Amino acid sequence: MTRAAQLAGILSAVLLAGCAGDSKPNSVVGELASDRIELSAETAEPIVEILVAEGEAVAKGQLLLRQDSARAQARLAEAEAALGQSEARLDELVRGPRREQISAARASLAGAADELKFRQTDYARVQEIHARELASPDVLDRAKAALDAAEANSRVRRAQLQELLSGTTIEELAQAEQAVKQAEARRNLARVDLERHDTVAPTDGILDSRLFEVGERPAPGQAMLVMLSGTQPYARVYIPEALRVHVGPGTETTVSVDGLEDLLPGKVRWVASEAAFTPYFALTERDRGRLTYEAKIDLDTGGRRLPDGVPVEAELQIGTATR
């Protein structure tokens, strides 16, 4: 609601109260209004389709607008692939090493043992030759280095075989399980991002205005559509200060709508706790009588929706506040 419209409602309430005198002491004025809902963009992607026109009635969950989702779909595909990879790794650890891997490790260990035996024999032979001064120290050093390398390789092959025979550790399984959960969370986040490229109606109502057209690229957080929520506008009226203490949620009313012959039953839903303008403690006793309090009255229209902005006059049935 704009500031100008609010001031106009306040002035109307004051004028009516001044003109009515004692003939309608419980009468207040206002207009039909709906709560405005701004539907904002969550991504900076261009708009590719708008499925509703201004003034069209929409239902809760109805698709209103689409933005380009190619980038979000690619991120979702990447997240699903990462999840599949994590799940496969977990399955592999749960199953444990294959027989083929164990056989290959045993063969590698046997080859390393043969290599070590050969290097031991070779080193012994080089030592004997060196003792006879028939081989240089360099030859002896190279034979010793080859023997050390063979011994290290044999230890590595033995450790690898032992690892396969021992199977998967609890810590490895825990890490793999957490990796799967992390991948699932990223996949779910990518799905949410993809769904947010479609704007749906959060409630029943009327599409009031379209702020962008197809091809435009709104900034994140920028409103794209404005809805008037609810199946029926309520009456926004202004309660004079003299009546405020007698009016609360549940107070029954009869409402006259411009253009309708029949009066509509209504019930006060909400009354503002603060006056519409200057605080009362800054006013004289005479000026305080001009204060007004905004209130909302739910109407029973028999199933039809009345247009917003139509002036109304409500007769408050003081002392009928119920829940």
C-alpha positions in Angstrom: 0.0 0.0 0.0 1.4 3.4 -1.0 1.9 6.3 1.4 -0.5 8.4 -0.7 -3.3 5.7 -0.5 -2.8 5.4 3.2 -3.1 9.1 3.8 -6.2 9.2 1.6 -7.8 6.5 3.7 -7.0 8.3 6.9 -8.4 11.6 5.6 -11.6 9.8 4.5 -12.0 8.3 7.9 -11.6 11.7 9.6 -14.0 13.4 7.2 -16.6 10.7 7.6 -16.3 10.8 11.3 -16.8 14.6 11.2 -19.8 14.5 8.9 -21.6 11.5 10.4 -22.0 13.1 13.8 -24.2 11.0 16.0 -26.1 9.4 13.2 -23.5 6.7 12.6 -21.2 6.8 15.6 -19.7 3.3 14.9 -19.2 3.7 11.1 -15.7 3.6 9.5 -14.6 3.8 5.9 -11.8 2.3 3.8 -11.4 0.2 0.7 -11.0 -3.3 -0.5 -7.4 -4.5 -0.5 -5.3 -7.6 -0.8 -1.9 -8.4 0.6 0.8 -7.9 -2.0 3.4 -10.6 -2.6 6.5 -9.9 -4.6 8.0 -13.0 -6.3 11.7 -12.4 -6.6 14.4 -13.9 -8.8 16.9 -16.2 -7.1 19.2 -16.4 -10.2 20.5 -14.0 -12.8 19.4 -16.3 -15.7 17.2 -14.8 -18.5 13.4 -15.3 -18.5 12.4 -17.9 -21.1 8.7 -18.2 -20.5 5.8 -16.3 -18.7 2.7 -18.5 -18.4 0.2 -16.0 -16.9 -1.2 -12.6 -17.8 -1.8 -9.6 -15.6 -5.1 -9.9 -13.8 -5.3 -13.6 -14.2 -6.4 -15.7 -11.2 -3.8 -18.3 -10.1 -3.9 -21.2 -7.7 -1.3 -22.2 -5.1 1.6 -24.1 -6.7 0.7 -23.0 -10.3 3.8 -22.4 -12.5 4.0 -18.7 -13.4 7.4 -18.1 -14.9 10.5 -20.0 -16.1 14.1 -18.9 -16.2 16.9 -20.5 -18.3 18.0 -23.6 -16.4 20.8 -25.0 -18.6 23.5 -24.0 -16.2 21.7 -25.5 -13.2 21.0 -28.7 -15.1 24.7 -29.1 -15.8 25.6 -28.6 -12.1 23.0 -31.2 -11.2 24.4 -33.7 -13.7 27.9 -33.1 -12.2 26.7 -33.6 -8.7 24.9 -36.8 -9.6 28.0 -38.2 -11.2 30.1 -37.4 -8.1 27.5 -39.2 -6.0 27.7 -42.2 -8.2 31.4 -42.3 -7.9 31.3 -42.1 -4.1 28.7 -44.8 -3.9 30.8 -47.1 -6.1 33.8 -46.5 -4.0 31.8 -47.4 -0.8 30.5 -50.6 -2.5 34.1 -51.5 -3.4 35.3 -51.1 0.2 32.3 -53.0 1.6 33.0 -55.9 -0.7 36.7 -55.9 0.0 39.6 -56.8 -2.2 39.0 -59.2 -5.2 40.7 -62.5 -5.5 42.5 -61.3 -8.6 44.0 -58.4 -6.7 45.3 -60.8 -4.0 46.7 -63.2 -6.5 48.5 -60.3 -8.3 49.9 -59.1 -5.0 51.3 -62.6 -4.2 52.9 -62.8 -7.6 54.5 -59.4 -7.1 55.8 -60.6 -3.7 57.2 -63.8 -5.2 59.0 -61.7 -8.0 60.4 -59.4 -5.3 61.7 -62.4 -3.3 63.4 -63.8 -6.4 64.9 -60.4 -7.1 66.2 -60.1 -3.5 67.7 -63.6 -3.7 69.5 -62.7 -6.9 70.8 -59.4 -5.5 72.1 -61.2 -2.3 74.0 -63.8 -4.5 75.3 -61.0 -6.7 76.5 -58.9 -3.8 78.3 -61.9 -2.2 80.1 -62.6 -5.5 81.1 -58.9 -5.9 82.4 -58.9 -2.3 84.6 -62.0 -3.0 86.0 -60.4 -6.2 86.6 -57.1 -4.5 88.5 -58.9 -1.7 90.8 -60.3 -4.4 91.2 -56.8 -5.7 89.7 -57.8 -9.0 86.8 -55.3 -8.7 86.7 -51.6 -8.0 84.9 -50.1 -5.0 82.3 -48.6 -7.4 81.2 -52.0 -8.5 80.8 -53.1 -4.9 78.8 -50.0 -4.0 76.5 -50.5 -7.0 75.9 -54.1 -6.0 75.1 -53.0 -2.4 72.7 -50.4 -3.6 70.9 -52.9 -5.8 70.6 -55.3 -2.8 69.1 -52.5 -0.6 66.6 -51.6 -3.3 65.5 -55.3 -3.7 65.1 -55.6 0.1 62.9 -52.4 0.2 60.8 -53.6 -2.8 60.3 -56.9 -1.0 59.0 -55.2 2.1 56.7 -53.0 0.1 55.2 -56.0 -1.8 54.8 -57.9 1.5 52.9 -54.9 3.1 50.6 -54.6 0.1 49.7 -58.2 0.3 49.1 -58.0 4.0 46.8 -54.9 3.4 44.7 -56.9 0.9 44.5 -59.9 3.2 43.4 -57.7 6.2 40.5 -56.1 4.2 38.9 -52.7 4.6 39.4 -50.9 7.9 36.5 -49.3 9.9 38.1 -45.9 9.4 38.1 -46.3 5.6 34.5 -47.4 5.6 33.5 -44.3 7.7 35.3 -42.0 5.3 33.6 -43.5 2.3 30.2 -43.3 4.0 30.7 -39.6 4.8 31.9 -38.9 1.3 28.6 -40.4 0.0 26.6 -38.2 2.4 28.5 -35.1 1.2 27.8 -36.0 -2.4 24.1 -36.5 -1.7 23.9 -33.1 0.0 25.5 -31.4 -3.0 23.1 -33.3 -5.3 20.1 -32.1 -3.3 21.4 -28.6 -3.3 21.8 -28.7 -7.1 18.2 -30.0 -7.3 16.9 -27.1 -5.2 18.8 -24.6 -7.4 17.3 -26.1 -10.5 13.8 -26.0 -9.0 14.2 -22.3 -8.1 14.4 -21.4 -11.8 10.7 -22.0 -11.9 8.5 -19.4 -10.1 5.3 -20.8 -8.7 2.4 -19.2 -6.9 2.9 -19.4 -3.1 -0.9 -19.1 -2.6 -4.2 -18.5 -4.4 -4.7 -15.0 -5.7 -4.5 -12.6 -8.7 -1.4 -11.8 -10.7 -1.3 -8.0 -10.4 1.7 -7.1 -12.5 4.6 -8.4 -14.5 7.8 -6.4 -14.0 9.9 -8.2 -16.6 9.3 -9.8 -20.0 10.7 -12.8 -21.8 14.3 -12.3 -22.6 15.1 -10.0 -19.8 17.6 -11.0 -17.1 16.6 -9.9 -13.6 19.2 -9.6 -10.8 19.0 -12.0 -7.9 16.5 -10.6 -5.3 14.8 -8.4 -7.9 10.9 -8.7 -8.0 9.7 -10.2 -11.2 5.9 -10.6 -10.5 3.5 -9.1 -8.0 0.5 -11.1 -6.7 -2.6 -10.1 -4.8 -3.0 -13.0 -2.4 -6.1 -14.7 -1.2 -9.4 -15.7 -2.8 -11.1 -12.5 -1.5 -9.8 -9.0 -0.7 -10.4 -7.8 2.8 -11.7 -4.4 3.8 -8.9 -2.1 5.0 -10.6 0.6 7.2 -9.5 3.1 9.8 -10.8 3.1 13.4 -11.2 6.5 15.1 -9.4 6.9 18.4 -12.7 7.1 20.3 -13.7 3.6 19.1 -10.3 1.9 19.3 -10.7 0.6 22.8 -14.0 -1.2 21.8 -12.7 -2.8 18.6 -10.5 -6.0 18.5 -10.0 -9.1 16.5 -13.4 -10.9 16.1 -15.6 -7.7 16.2 -18.5 -8.3 13.8 -19.4 -5.8 11.2 -21.7 -5.1 8.3 -20.0 -3.7 5.3 -21.4 -1.6 2.4 -19.4 -1.9 -0.8 -19.8 0.7 -3.5 -21.7 -0.8 -6.4 -23.4 -3.6 -4.3 -26.9 -3.2 -3.0 -26.6 -5.9 -0.3 -24.6 -5.4 2.9 -21.9 -8.0 3.5 -21.2 -9.6 6.9 -17.6 -9.2 8.1 -15.4 -9.8 11.1 -12.3 -7.8 12.2 -9.2 -9.8 11.7 -6.5 -7.3 12.9 -6.2 -3.8 14.3 -2.9 -1.9 14.3 -1.4 -1.3 17.7 -0.1 2.2 16.7 -1.9 5.1 15.3 -1.5 5.9 11.6 0.4 9.2 12.1 1.7 11.4 14.9 2.1 9.6 18.3 -0.7 10.4 20.8 1.6 11.7 23.4 2.7 14.5 21.1 -0.9 15.7 20.7 -3.4 17.7 22.8 -6.5 16.0 24.1 -8.4 17.6 21.2 -5.9 16.4 18.6 -5.9 12.9 19.9 -9.5 12.5 18.8 -8.3 12.7 15.2 -6.1 9.6 15.5 -7.0 6.6 13.4 -5.9 2.9 13.6 -5.7 0.7 10.5 -7.8 -2.5 10.7 -8.5 -5.4 8.4 -12.0 -6.9 8.1 -12.6 -10.3 6.5 -15.7 -10.4 4.3 -18.2 -13.1 3.4 -18.9 -12.5 -0.3 -20.6 -15.8 -1.0 -17.6 -17.2 -3.1 -17.1 -14.3 -5.5 -14.0 -12.1 -5.5 -14.5 -8.4 -5.4 -12.0 -6.0 -7.0 -9.3 -4.3 -5.0 -9.5 -0.5 -4.4 -13.3 -0.2 -4.2 -14.5 2.1 -1.4 -16.3 0.5 1.6 -18.2 1.7 4.7 -18.3 -0.7 7.7 -20.7 -0.5 10.6 -18.9 -1.9 13.7 -21.1 -3.9 16.1 -19.4 -2.9 19.3 -19.2 -5.5 22.0 -19.4 -8.5 19.6 -15.7 -9.4 19.6 -15.4 -13.2 19.3 -12.8 -15.7 18.0 
